[in-house]
Amino acid sequence: MIEVKTSPVSDGEFNRGVFATTVIPKGTLFHQAPVIAYPNEQHEHIEKTLLADYAFEYGINHTAMLLGYGMLFNHSYHANATYEINFDNHTFDFFAYEDIQPGDEIFINYNGEPDEPELLWFDRDDEDNQ
């Protein structure tokens, strides 16, 4: 249903993204990413590494790294997918926000809501440098 390939929107060292291999109808749960959670006070150590850009908030007192493809979804302010935190299963559950076609890159909004326009840290940095 999904695969990792080179992404034209990613400018990191590895340029990866998650792509649909089949039609994924709106509302479909297409990926469950297991969570490795750690207390927020430990995040200062992660901040010193590249992993800081991949961490997710996980409740009030924890931060999480996601396994599976969870940390490989690229950002869009107009995402075609969304996620919900499933605390009972300790997973992030990814759903199609609209029909996704084979070959389409799957995007989430790092703000948490598919159409949330608040600028993210990397776009604020770009604005500051202009």
JOQUIRA-V36923 format. One line per field, one symbol per residue. psi: psi as a letter, one per 40 degrees, with the letter a starting at -180 (. if undefined). A space follows every 50 residues. Layout:
# JOQUIRA-V36923
psi: ???
This chain:
# JOQUIRA-V36923
psi: diihihheeheadefiihiheihhihehhehhhihhiiideedddddeid edeeiiigadeiiiihaaedeehiiiegieiiiihgddefihhhihdihh ihehihiiheedidfhehhidddddddde.
